[in-house]
Amino acid sequence: MDVKTAFLNGALDEEVYMEQRDGDFDPTFPDQVFRALQALYGLKQALKMWYAKLEDLLKSQGFDNIDWDACLFLLMDDGEIIIVLVYVEDLLLVASSLAAIYKIQDALHKRFEMKDLGEAKVILELEIRRDKA
């Protein structure tokens, strides 16, 4: 899954100010700066705020964050196992059934604009092979 405009999803938890740029320049107030009200691409806080919003959603769905890897979320419920791996703004969903994947996809789609990239074949240069048996 690819989250579209992931870094624009986070609300800032601190005040961030930016100098006026050429395209955003206001000649009537040349010495003033802009205050960012939400995360923007290029802000170092954007990834942190996106991750916090995603983590809140996954935890509300019952996922636990694995301590040794902040990008791995696990849910074990009634014999179902669902794993969500996060890499920047891409998510890899692994589950013991398609119904479990559809359930978490639905929750993610309700909160974020996402694109389903289909069955994973490669992630982080690792080839994925499925054995349906």
Steps between C-alpha positions, in 0.01 A plus 500: 500500500622846415370790709449803277634826643589320824708785637209740469288291738666600824411789726801677647555472875731800511515844342686510168576822313628542145650788310306631204606344170482652153169332409341583838651845546269773636655837404283690752662308789849412376648442846230265630519122508236228452384272780434145382174360638551146369784288374653587163737312275853594588438555870704269718193460724277373213611136519467493878148648488389261222630203696322616818167522315549155344604351835187643668279343234667159519491495880130593492449189283671282764851482355806488723823667404789254525753665733812407309371628169286813502386430143343160573144474632339170599141398571406150615123459539289182498765301314558777245844652468544836329837666453547856376849600395557873452768641273476880476156539333463143371332220691534126455202306633546132584221291648381146546192570283380741234208599724747626760685704237173650373406596855817699565498644146149632564609672823803652326293621201257674734782707650750544215489530125679186388581303190503121509810389309383139488684190606853579617780355290799698636552713808828667592671297226380172654305274267175364642371159396167363615426138568121469498522141618 
